[in-house]
Each structure stands twice: as C-alpha cells, then as structure tokens.
Amino acid sequence: MHDFHFFGGGWMMFIWWFLIIVLVIVVVRALLNTNQKESNNDTPLEILKRRYANGEIDKEEFEKRKKDLLK
C-alpha cells in the first residue's frame, strides 16, 4: 500500500532521520560549548564592566563592586 522511497525506502528512512537528528544535536552542543568556553575566560572585572555596559547595574553599584574587587 505505502511505498517508502524516501532516502532509500523502508528502514533506511528511519536511519537517515536518526542521523540527521544526531547531527543537529552535535552541532547545537558544539555551539553551546564554544560560548561557555569564551565566557569562562573573563575576569571578574570584565564581567562587572559588561554588566554595567548592559545596564544590569547602575554606576554606584559598579563603583562599589569595582572597589571591592581591586582590594
């Protein structure tokens, strides 16, 4: 009744879909791992500067924390 001629037919269709899903997972994990490595190399002062630049903290909080870090 149903002819499975997609990517080779029958079980091959499931194998191809499995491989495609595995490939997507590997690529996503690689991208996430790259982002984590880059952010782990930041010093506390660089993180503080980035938070201030993004508007997460105000100038008063920035100066207070900067003073604590430089002690």
ABEGO torsion letter per residue (X at the ends): XBBBABGGEEAAAAAAAAAAAAAAAAAAAAAAAAAAAAAAABBAAAAAAAAAAAGABBAAAAAAAAAAAAX
